[in-house]
Amino acid sequence: MVVTDRPVLTARRRRRITPLGTLGRGLSFAIGFALVLLTAPAEAAILPEDRSDVMYHGYEGGGLKVDGPSVLVRKAYKDKFSFWGNYYVDMISSASIDVITTASPYTEERKEFSLGVDYLHGKTNMGASYTNSEESDYSANAARFSINHDFFGDLTNVGITYARGWNEVRRNGDDLFLEEAKTQSYRLDLSQIVTKNFILNMNYEGVTDEGFLNNPYRQIRYLDPSAARGYSFELENYPRTRTSSALALRGMYFLPYRASVKGEVRTYSDTWGIKGWNAELGYVHPITDKLIVEASYRYYTQNKADFYEDLFPYSQSQNYMARDKELSTYFNHTIGAGVSYEFNMGWGFLKRGEVSLLVDYMMFDYKDFRDLRVTDVPPGQEPMYSLQATVVRAFISFFY
Amino acid sequence: MKTTMFKLLAIALLAGALGGCGSTELKPWISPYERNNLADPIMSFNRAPVSGAYMHHVHQAREGARGAEGGGGGGCGCN
């Protein structure tokens, strides 16, 4: 299983291939746009509830372990403003399939700070936030502005969000390498109360990227008869622009015995040729007033990017080349379960608290990404790769 | 060009929604006092913001798709 014909890269330079997949890509989107989740009010035309959350998060699977804390504090001021801050850390230890086949295992840490404010004026809620994320070879900044308004007897809520991200990409061990990537996002949210037990939610989001969009360490492989195993590696090269659109429809229904069921479908396409969709079903069931259990299932699938190949025919065989498994053809199933328990506090300003534990099990099956740990077969005949991962969220929330 | 198209689409959808809401023929069919069930915390699309944001981070880092994640909306829609 020992691979001897590796490209000449120092251990430091090749240590950083794939952690959170395309780290720059994934993280810049995460901080830029998952912020919507932290900032958008859960209820229309009211400020989010004052709360603090302390969460431990953990992901482990496919040789990758990522865990750390996330802390959110939110407090209203004069019933008009709600200020919030979030501190988030990823501690990464990676010996993933990419790392062990083309690089060296490594550890890494990423720290992220976010600050934001929501302002309520009548039936209009406006929000603004800023996020900074730092790691040894990637700096990401994002700003977000949103506005939403209640209409039609408060049965309809319409919101728009604009987010802008500007990121700096570096390469450890190469002081001369410095690239930029910019991201913009336009989002439209429409929420509609349909009946006294049923609510619908539609979201559209367009995202544009410009700049250095690939991972500076990841490599593609190509057929090389002169190599002992029949193939060699060289660095990826992606287009410098990308535009995507995603449309989601969600519904939630209140069941007669006090439980809720949630459904979601989402479609996605982009200018790199990726088309994907996902569907999710969730169920929340209060056992008592204090104890709530929940379960969910999610399916996701996509086809590969136009310039993705598991094995290219020769070196520099095309302008753009990728071998990032997140750009390949694959599907995954996720099953999740959780429990939360609410308790009264009455300690000073603290009204109540809640402890929660949620566990998800993810199963990825790749259709054109091969497992290069298998070396006793001709190039391109290796078995397809698959991985299973466990995701844990354990958190305590305080409301005041 | 694409960016401009997205902006136009967003504006068109918003205008359509606003126009529809301004109709005098269609009236809200659910009164505020009928929204108890919708106001129940179990009816929130984003009951735990930190937890929800993290799961979207997990998906975004491992999937090609991005955007239109859940989070907004839900709840009773009342002041």
Interface residues (C-beta under 8 A of the other chain):
Chain A: L20 G21 T22 L23 G26 L27 F29 A30 F33 A34 L35 V36 L37 L38 A40 P41 A42 E43 A44 A45 I46 P48 D53 M55 H57 Y59 S70 L72 N86 K123 N148 D150 F151 F152 G153 D154 L155 T156 N157 V158 G159 I160 Q184 S185 Y186 R187 L188 D189 L190 S191 I193 T195 K196 N197 I199 N201 N203 Y204 E205 G206 V207 T208 T243 S244 S245 A246 L247 A248 R250 M252 F254 R258 A259 S260 K262 E264 R266 Y268 D270 T271 W272 I274 G276 N278 V284 P286 I292 Y300 Q302 A305 E326 L327 N332 S340 S356 L358 D360 F364 V391 R393 F395 S397
Chain B: K2 T3 F6 K7 L9 A10 L13 L14 A17 L18 C21 L26 K27 P28 W29 I30 P32 E34 R35 N36 N37 L38 A39 D40 I42 M43 S44 F45 N46 R47 A48 P49 V50 S51 G52 A53 Y54 M55 H56 H57 V58 H59 Q60 A61 R62 E63 G64 A65 R66 G67 A68 E69 G70 G71 G72 G73 G74 G75 C76 G77 C78 N79
